[in-house]
């Protein structure tokens, strides 16, 4: 499997919801997959093997964080006694979603913002993360999908800077950046992706929400991976990042807080085929403590092990589950 990192995030986020789902599912190779063969036993989850005899299929999108989350889910189900088919790593966002919706897969970790905007067709995100999840859960019930409670892991946009610039300017929030842009316009230079530079929920919307106007000459558009490097070097004062990217930790970048909560919430939560959950309701109890443990710090650390250190995402997921005591080898 080709390892795809979080650099593909905008690609799947902006997938058109109007694409014919059936064609996507057929093109995603959902007839393939391999059994999970991990030799794991119950730890704090799966006691009594409540999923013994169950045949479950887990899926995910293709970027690092999704591969890790999909592996976590599958390994947890296996520790609880299920036979698990691994269909993680599906290209694009809609293919994995349609697999769960149509019953070709039973479960995956999905993001609330992706569901609300891309799948359910809403243009305006809900600022409160809990209310965002509730709205998605209620709307998706008619689609045969059940959303379990979300994690605090929120893979959304942010601006980040190196420690030298952080000490120099002391901008902790986007409101601070706006104030700096008015006081010293030359100080605020941005490295961003072309998509972010033109999206309503990207730079234009951020400028409007915070009352800032960055001169065009202060904005450089580039690929995601280069942004992290340039922000780390200080070539640009601020780089557009994703809040759970492992390179934030690896490069010791300081994330600027979205104090007006402009950017959409992209909290990861289990998305389950409702028929499958009705047949195996134990899935919810098994996933609950794992989901509660997930946050941006955990995600950055695990993503970094893959994207920076080159480790295998499946092994990273299993090692974390063992370390946290959820399963035993």
Secondary structure, 3 states (H helix, E strand, C coil): CCCECHHHHHHHHCCCCCCCHHHHHHHCCCCCCEECCCCCEECCCCCCCCCCCCEEEEEEECEHHHHHHHHHHHHHHHHCCCEEEEEEEECCCHHHHHHHHHCCCCEEEEEHHHHHHHHCCCCCCCCCHHHHHHHHHHHHHHHCEEEEEEEEEECCEEEEECHHHHHHHCCCEHHHHHHHHHHCHHHCCEEECHHHHHCCCCHHHHHHHHCCCCCHHHEEECCHHHHHHHHHHCCCCEEEEECCCHHHHHCCCEEEECCCCCCCCCEEEEEEEHHHHHHCCHHHHHHHHHHHHCCHHHHHHHHHHHHCCCCCHHHHHHHHHHHCCCEEC
